[in-house]
Amino acid sequence: MKVVAKKGSHSKVYYLRIPHDFIETFGITESDDFTLNVNFDKDGNLVLCYKRVKK
């Protein structure tokens, strides 16, 4: 999967495109909230980890 980040209307807002299959499989809706953890693995690769927050 190739990740595409799209710049929003504000200079510091980016939107991450999620494939439609993921949205259907995991039941993601517009009202879901996510937290983002940013780390680097042992090879220096950037790792983005999104976690759905239960309401």
C-alpha positions in Angstrom: 0.0 0.0 0.0 1.3 3.4 -0.9 0.4 6.1 1.6 -0.6 9.5 0.2 -0.6 12.6 2.5 -2.6 15.5 1.2 -2.1 19.1 2.4 -5.3 20.6 3.9 -6.5 24.2 3.9 -4.3 25.1 6.9 -0.5 25.1 6.5 0.0 22.4 9.1 -2.8 20.0 8.5 -2.4 16.9 6.4 -4.9 14.2 5.6 -3.9 10.5 5.3 -5.8 8.5 2.7 -7.0 5.2 4.0 -8.0 2.5 1.4 -11.7 1.9 1.2 -11.2 -1.8 2.1 -9.6 -0.9 5.4 -12.6 1.4 6.2 -15.1 -1.3 5.5 -13.1 -4.1 7.3 -12.6 -2.1 10.5 -15.8 -0.2 10.5 -14.2 3.2 10.5 -16.6 6.2 10.5 -16.1 10.0 10.3 -16.9 10.2 14.0 -14.1 8.0 15.1 -11.1 9.6 17.0 -7.6 8.3 16.6 -4.3 8.9 18.5 -1.0 9.0 16.5 2.3 7.6 17.8 5.4 8.4 15.8 8.5 6.3 16.3 11.6 5.1 14.4 12.4 1.4 14.1 15.9 -0.1 14.5 16.7 0.6 10.8 15.7 4.3 11.1 12.4 4.0 9.3 9.6 6.2 10.4 6.7 4.2 11.9 3.2 5.8 12.2 0.8 4.0 14.5 -2.8 5.1 14.7 -5.0 3.8 17.5 -8.8 4.2 17.6 -9.9 5.9 20.8 -13.0 4.4 22.4 -15.6 6.9 23.4 
